[in-house]
Amino acid sequence: QVQLVESGGGLVQAGGSLRLSCAASGRTFSSYSMGWFRQAPGKEREFVAAISRGGGSKTYADPVKGRFTISRDNAKNTANLQMNSLKPEDTAVYYCAAPDRGSYYGPNINDFKYWGQGTQVTVSS
């Protein structure tokens, strides 16, 4: 079992930055990849970014490439999402997630089994 808790959301103006954090507990953190997803009102939950177990490999959704950076600290059992140059269309509830298969770090939402409660990010224009 894996328990995940997000923090760091809030209200920011367009062009601003936010840093989300995800604290993990349960299974050994370095044994599984981590992902970030988001869900805007009236839309399906979508992939944002993912990082491999050791942190050496990362994948990003096209809309966030060059603006968002995913990272992890295995010593602190945390995963982070640094979000820069935020746009109003980035407004959503952001979730961190861990896969059922520890090595997976792709965009397929169905491969992620453990989810946090989500944190709201609102970007004003």
N, C-alpha and C positions, 0 to 999 in steps of 0.2 A: 504494500500500500504506500501511496505517496500523498502527502498533504501539501497544498500550495496556497500561499497567501500573497496577493498583490498589494502594492502600495505605490504612492507617488502621483496618482492622477490629480486632475484639477482643471481650472479654467485658465486659459492663456490666449493672448492675442495672436493673430496670424503672424507668422514669421518668428514666433518665439520658440522656446524649447521646454521640454519636460523629460524627466528621467523616471521610468517605471522600474520597480524592483519586484522580484518574486522570491519569497523565502520558502524553501522546501524542507520537508522533514519526512521521516519514514525510511524508505529505502536509501541505500548509499547514493548520494547525489551524483557522484562521478560515474555511476553505472548507467545513466540514462541521458539521452539528449533532452533539449528543452525547446519549446516553441512559444511564440506569441501569436495570438489571434485577436480579431476585433469584430464587433457587431454594432452597426449603426441602426438607428430606429427604422423598422420596416424592412430591414435587409437581412440576408443570411450572414452567419458568422463566416469570416474569411481569414485566410492565412496572412500573416504579416512577416514573420521571420522565424528562423530556427537555427539552432547551434548544436554541434556534435558534442559528444560526451567530454572530450578533452578540450573543446573550444577552438580547435584548429580549422574547422569547416563550418561555413555559415551559408544560409540561403535566405533570399529576400523576395518578397512580392514586388513586381515591377513598380507599383505606385509609390513605394517607399525607398527604393534604391537610391543611394546617394544622400538620403536625408536621415534615415534611421540606422542605428548600429546596435546589434545584439551582442551581449557579452555574458560571461559567467565567471564566478569565483567559486571553485570547488572547495576551497578551504572554508568558505563562509556559507556554503549551501545556498547561494543566491544566483539568480539570473537577472539581467538588466536589459532594458531597452531604452537607449538614448534617442530621443526624438528631436530633431532640429528642423528649422524652416517649416514649422507646422502650418497646415492649411485648414480651412473650415471643413473640408471633406475628410479630414482625419478624425473628426468628432465621432466618438464611438465608446462603447465599453470595451476595455482591453482585458484579455484573459491570458494568463500563462498556462501552459499545459505540458504534460509529460506523456511520452508515447507508451503504448502497451509493450511494444518491442523496443528495448532500451536504445538500440543503435539507430533508430529511424529519426531523421531530421528533415523530412520533406514536407510538402505543403498539404498532404492529404489529411483533412480533419478527422477522418474516420480511424486513423492510426493513432490518435491521441486519446488516451483512456482517462487520465487524471487532469482535473481542471481546478483552477482557483475560482474565487467568487466574483472576480472582475473588479476593475477600477475605472471610473468614468473619466474620460478626457474630452474636454470641450474647448474648441478653438473658435474664437470670435473673429469676425471679419472687420 
